[in-house]
Amino acid sequence: MHDVARFTAWVRGRVQGVGFRWFTRANALEIGGLTGFALNLDDGRVQIVAEGPRENCHRLLEWLRSGDTPGQVSGVTEIWATPRGGYDGFAIR
């Protein structure tokens, strides 16, 4: 069985109004095995919650920091936690 993980990331920079959530969802689906969501926050950040195989979570997090994202990411802060489940796919909220 895969080592299942969960992370919540807050992405700062010019990340709203540039398709950031859509591309995050597309990337999560391409990586595979991930559930969760991407959400615009009132302060201009995007919050991402992802659960799935630990290696796949790390791949999504690496992409968020890669410079291949839309907009301009100035920083990513994440916390890791125990998976809770309950997500149906990867949603844009």
Secondary structure, DSSP 8 states (H G I E B T S, - for coil): ---EEEEEEEEEEE-SSSSHHHHHHHHHHHH-S-EEEEEE-TTS-EEEEEEEEHHHHHHHHHHHTSS-SSSEEEEEEEEEE-------SEEE-
